[in-house]
Amino acid sequence: MNKINKKLKELASRKEGALIIGTVPGYPDLETSFEIVKKIVNSGADILEFSSSFSNPIFDGPVLANAHQKVLYSGITKKQIFDFYKKITIYFDMPIFVAEYVNIIYEIGLDKYFKLMKKCGIDTLIIPDIPLEELELFYNSALKNNVNLVLIITPISSEKNIKFIIKKSKVFVYCILSTGVTGTRKHVSSTAIHFIKHVKKIVKLPLIAGFGISYPKHIEVLSKCGIDGFVTCSKIIEIINENLSNKKNMMDDLEIYIKSMKQATMEKNKLVKFKIKNRGQEFWRF
């Protein structure tokens, strides 16, 4: 049982959902990125997701894609990113998974990549663009190096593919709420709710949802559908972007947002809308 398994089990025993906060390593720079992770951890996140930068991030919307491009243009190397992962795992006793595009793993080499990831202290990985037809090669290499691959179910996944993904999954199943790309959204669609309820009937592992989770009200709706964990990333990058010229405001806004999202994962909490510091950002508190 790895750290993510343990955390999900612990939270389930308290009837509490997992708040998974995503960020882009190296954005807006390596030093600030570390401070952001520190703030995320100290503000109550349960699990970290690192969205690794790639030149053609086909699953990422404009907010994340822009952050990825700025990391790449800044000259930050892949070695520096692996060093960043290692620094995080040394400083924080935190469950972490990484989202990495398949071409990067191909370029580094499968066994070498998984060994590097494990050496950094990270043992769980999502490869969002890997075709299921090519999964076995990656799956076996990851298994050999004690790295868990998390597989993705989408609203257009066939019943056959869903059953295959469930069979191969060991930590949790990642469920995308909508087709298209990442990004903040106002509502959880009725289509997403119907899809989640269907998947929940056949998935025994924890079910984690992502793509568009931006506000506590989204968590409230999805909790009723049986979702065990909630990933928010684009909203984190938006808060960073809004405060690039004022790091204190950035950290304050991140803390308020993350705490409000964490509160929403707990049972019997009533949401109350408010605006922070009169700067116009609408968040929620209890």
matplotlib code that plots the C-alpha trace (Angstrom):
import matplotlib.pyplot as plt

x = [0.0, 1.6, 1.0, -1.9, -3.7, -3.1, -4.4, -7.5, -8.3, -7.7, -10.0, -12.7, -12.7, -13.6, -16.2, -14.1, -13.1, -9.6, -8.6, -6.0, -4.3, -2.5, 0.2, 2.9, 6.4, 8.7, 5.8, 6.2, 9.8, 11.4, 11.8, 8.2, 6.9, 8.4, 6.8, 3.5, 3.8, 4.6, 1.4, -0.7, 0.5, 0.1, -3.4, -4.9, -4.5, -4.5, -2.6, -0.4, -0.6, 2.3, 1.4, 4.7, 5.3, 5.3, 5.4, 2.1, -0.2, -3.2, -5.4, -4.7, -6.7, -5.2, -4.4, -2.3, -0.9, 0.4, 2.1, 3.7, 5.0, 6.5, 8.3, 9.8, 10.8, 12.4, 15.1, 14.2, 15.6, 14.0, 16.8, 15.8, 12.2, 13.3, 15.5, 12.4, 10.4, 13.1, 13.2, 9.5, 9.4, 12.3, 10.6, 7.0, 5.5, 2.8, 1.2, 2.1, 1.4, 2.7, 0.9, 3.4, 2.8, 3.9, 6.5, 8.6, 8.8, 9.6, 12.4, 14.0, 13.4, 10.8, 12.9, 15.2, 12.2, 10.4, 13.7, 14.2, 10.7, 11.1, 14.4, 12.7, 10.3, 7.2, 5.6, 2.3, 2.0, -0.7, 0.0, -3.0, -2.3, -1.2, -3.3, -4.6, -3.2, 0.3, -0.3, 1.3, 4.8, 4.5, 2.6, 5.2, 8.1, 6.4, 5.5, 9.2, 10.3, 7.5, 5.7, 1.9, 0.1, -3.2, -5.6, -8.2, -11.9, -13.6, -17.3, -16.6, -14.8, -16.4, -17.8, -15.0, -12.3, -13.8, -13.6, -10.1, -9.0, -10.6, -8.8, -5.4, -5.8, -4.3, -4.4, -7.4, -9.2, -9.1, -12.4, -12.5, -15.8, -16.0, -14.5, -12.1, -9.4, -8.7, -10.0, -12.3, -16.0, -19.1, -21.2, -21.0, -23.1, -26.0, -24.1, -21.1, -23.3, -25.0, -21.5, -20.1, -23.0, -22.6, -18.9, -19.3, -21.4, -18.6, -15.4, -14.3, -11.2, -11.4, -12.8, -11.0, -12.6, -10.9, -11.3, -13.3, -13.5, -13.1, -15.4, -16.6, -20.1, -18.6, -17.3, -20.6, -22.4, -19.8, -19.7, -23.3, -22.4, -19.8, -16.6, -13.7, -11.3, -11.4, -8.6, -8.3, -5.4, -6.4, -7.9, -4.7, -2.8, -5.4, -4.8, -1.1, -1.5, -3.7, -1.0, 2.3, 3.3, 2.4, 3.6, 1.9, -1.5, -0.8, -0.1, -3.0, -5.5, -4.1, -4.6, -8.2, -9.1, -7.6, -9.1, -12.5, -12.2, -11.0, -14.0, -16.2, -14.8, -16.2, -19.7, -22.4, -20.9, -23.0, -21.6, -21.7, -20.5, -18.1, -15.4, -11.9, -10.2, -12.4, -10.3, -13.3, -12.3, -15.4, -14.6, -16.5, -16.2, -18.2]
y = [0.0, 3.3, 6.8, 7.5, 4.3, 5.0, 8.6, 7.6, 4.8, 7.2, 9.8, 7.3, 6.1, 9.7, 9.9, 12.6, 13.2, 13.7, 17.2, 16.8, 20.1, 20.2, 22.6, 23.0, 22.4, 25.3, 27.8, 30.7, 29.8, 27.1, 29.1, 30.3, 26.9, 25.4, 28.1, 27.4, 23.7, 24.6, 26.7, 24.0, 21.4, 23.8, 24.8, 21.4, 19.6, 15.8, 14.8, 16.7, 16.3, 17.6, 18.4, 18.0, 20.4, 19.3, 21.3, 19.8, 19.2, 18.1, 17.5, 20.8, 24.0, 27.5, 28.2, 25.1, 25.1, 28.6, 27.7, 24.7, 26.9, 29.4, 26.6, 25.3, 28.7, 29.6, 26.9, 24.7, 21.2, 17.9, 17.1, 20.2, 19.0, 15.6, 17.4, 19.5, 16.3, 14.9, 18.1, 18.0, 14.4, 15.1, 18.2, 17.0, 13.7, 14.0, 11.6, 12.7, 11.6, 13.0, 13.5, 13.0, 12.9, 9.8, 11.3, 12.5, 9.0, 7.6, 10.1, 9.3, 5.6, 3.7, 1.9, 4.9, 7.2, 5.0, 4.4, 8.2, 8.7, 6.1, 7.6, 10.9, 9.3, 9.3, 5.9, 6.9, 8.2, 9.2, 9.2, 10.9, 10.3, 6.7, 4.5, 1.4, -0.6, 0.5, 0.2, -3.2, -2.1, 0.9, -1.1, -3.8, -1.4, 0.6, -2.6, -3.7, -0.4, -0.4, 2.6, 2.5, 3.6, 5.3, 4.9, 7.3, 6.7, 9.3, 9.9, 8.3, 5.2, 2.0, -0.5, -2.9, -0.3, 0.7, -3.0, -3.3, -0.1, -1.3, -4.7, -3.0, -0.3, -0.7, 2.7, 4.6, 5.2, 8.8, 9.8, 12.8, 14.7, 16.0, 15.5, 18.2, 19.9, 21.0, 24.3, 25.9, 25.4, 26.9, 23.8, 20.0, 18.8, 16.3, 14.2, 14.1, 13.1, 10.3, 9.1, 9.1, 7.2, 4.5, 4.1, 4.1, 1.0, -1.1, 0.5, -0.9, 1.2, 4.9, 7.1, 10.4, 13.1, 15.9, 18.3, 21.4, 21.1, 24.7, 25.5, 23.9, 23.6, 21.2, 19.0, 19.1, 17.8, 15.1, 13.9, 12.9, 10.8, 8.8, 10.5, 9.8, 12.5, 15.9, 17.3, 21.0, 22.5, 25.1, 27.3, 27.1, 28.4, 31.2, 32.4, 32.3, 34.3, 36.9, 37.6, 37.4, 40.9, 40.3, 37.0, 37.7, 38.1, 35.0, 32.9, 34.4, 33.7, 30.1, 29.5, 30.8, 28.9, 25.6, 25.8, 26.4, 23.5, 21.2, 22.2, 21.1, 17.5, 17.1, 16.1, 18.3, 21.6, 24.4, 26.7, 30.5, 32.7, 35.6, 37.7, 37.9, 41.2, 43.1, 42.1, 40.5, 36.8, 34.8, 31.9, 30.1, 29.5, 27.8]
z = [0.0, -1.1, 0.4, -1.9, -0.9, 2.8, 2.5, 0.6, 3.1, 6.1, 4.6, 3.8, 7.4, 8.3, 5.5, 4.0, 0.3, -0.9, -2.0, -4.8, -5.7, -9.0, -10.0, -12.7, -11.4, -12.2, -12.8, -12.6, -11.5, -9.5, -6.3, -6.3, -7.4, -4.2, -2.1, -3.8, -3.0, 0.6, 0.8, -0.8, 1.8, 4.7, 3.6, 3.9, 0.6, 0.9, -2.3, -4.8, -8.5, -10.6, -14.2, -16.0, -18.9, -22.5, -25.8, -27.1, -24.0, -25.9, -22.8, -21.2, -21.8, -22.3, -18.7, -18.2, -21.7, -21.2, -17.9, -19.6, -22.4, -20.0, -18.1, -21.3, -22.6, -19.3, -20.0, -17.0, -17.8, -17.1, -14.6, -12.7, -12.6, -11.2, -8.7, -7.8, -7.2, -5.0, -3.0, -2.4, -1.3, 1.1, 2.6, 2.7, 3.7, 1.1, -1.3, -4.9, -8.4, -11.7, -15.0, -17.8, -21.6, -23.3, -25.7, -22.7, -21.4, -24.8, -25.2, -21.8, -22.1, -20.2, -17.6, -17.1, -16.7, -14.1, -12.2, -12.1, -10.8, -8.1, -7.1, -6.6, -4.1, -6.4, -7.2, -9.0, -12.5, -15.0, -18.8, -20.2, -23.9, -23.9, -26.2, -24.4, -27.3, -26.2, -22.5, -21.8, -22.5, -20.1, -17.6, -17.4, -17.2, -14.4, -12.5, -12.8, -11.2, -8.5, -10.1, -10.3, -13.5, -12.9, -15.9, -17.1, -17.8, -20.0, -20.8, -24.3, -23.0, -24.2, -21.7, -22.9, -22.2, -18.8, -17.7, -19.0, -17.1, -13.9, -14.2, -14.6, -12.0, -8.5, -6.7, -8.0, -11.2, -12.7, -14.1, -16.5, -16.1, -19.7, -23.1, -24.3, -22.3, -18.7, -17.4, -14.9, -15.4, -13.8, -13.3, -13.2, -16.1, -15.8, -18.4, -16.0, -13.1, -15.0, -16.2, -12.7, -11.2, -13.9, -13.4, -9.6, -9.8, -11.4, -9.9, -6.6, -6.2, -5.1, -7.9, -8.5, -10.6, -12.6, -15.5, -14.5, -10.7, -9.7, -6.7, -3.5, -5.0, -7.6, -4.8, -3.0, -6.1, -6.9, -3.3, -3.6, -6.6, -4.6, -5.9, -3.4, -4.5, -6.4, -8.6, -9.1, -11.0, -13.6, -10.8, -8.9, -12.0, -12.5, -8.9, -9.5, -12.7, -11.1, -8.5, -10.3, -9.2, -5.5, -4.0, -0.6, -2.2, -4.3, -1.2, 0.7, -2.1, -2.6, 1.2, 1.2, -1.9, -0.8, 2.7, 1.2, -1.2, 1.7, 3.8, 1.0, 1.1, 4.7, 5.5, 7.0, 6.0, 4.7, 2.0, 2.3, -0.6, 0.1, -1.7, -0.4, 0.4, -2.0, -5.0, -6.7, -6.5, -5.5, -3.3, -0.6, 3.1, 5.9]

ax = plt.figure().add_subplot(projection="3d")
ax.plot(x, y, z, "-o")
ax.set_aspect("equal")
plt.show()
